[in-house]
Amino acid sequence: MAHEELAVGYIRGSFGTAGECKVESASGDYTHIARLSEVTLCADGNRRIFAVEHAEMKGSFLCMKFVGVDSPEHVREYTGWSIVVPRAAAKPLRPDEWYIEDLKQCSLMYCSNDGSAHTIGTIVDVVEGGGGDLLEVVLSAECPLLDAHVKYGASGRIRTVYVPFTGRYIGAVDTVARTVQLVHLWIVE
């Protein structure tokens, strides 16, 4: 099921003395965020709705001012919080782009030589790596293709692995069926 709200940015700190804040875009695009008239800020189960007084680019970051947030100290209360908007207000996707929220909880699948599909693990997040995005995957304890030493770390707990989110390692992505195809099994070993 599609998430109806998506995180489009993050409050990174205050700017100036009037309660303006620096905003980092989750997608790298700021156009859709600068057009917002209202945002929801979220962190640790807390939610606050603010009207946007103004927004403008200041060099490499977006500067936003929320109605009722009038000092750097007040901005600091929200530093690190996510800016969450309805899906319709998020950056439009191009072909072969997906929202991170839609990839979370997808099954990472691998087709063996006999054509049978196996769940390798579950995608729990997408994180930024040095060379690009990485799928954070919790391996499946039930996967018959993986040996116990691969599934479990030295602690005896199921392992989390990171798979580069590139065409070299990832095939078809189907967010409706909640599956992502793994091209090479060795990348998780």
Salt bridges, closest charged atoms under 4 A:
GLU5 OE2 - ARG47 NH2 2.99
GLU20 OE2 - HIS54 NE2 2.67
GLU24 OE1 - ARG12 NE 2.48
ASP29 OD2 - HIS32 ND1 3.26
GLU53 OE1 - LYS65 NZ 3.53
GLU56 OE2 - LYS58 NZ 3.93
ASP70 OD1 - LYS65 NZ 2.79
GLU73 OE2 - ARG76 NH2 3.43
GLU97 OE1 - LYS91 NZ 3.45
GLU97 OE2 - ARG94 NH2 2.88
GLU101 OE2 - LYS104 NZ 2.91
ASP102 OD1 - ARG87 NH2 2.79
ASP125 OD1 - LYS104 NZ 3.92
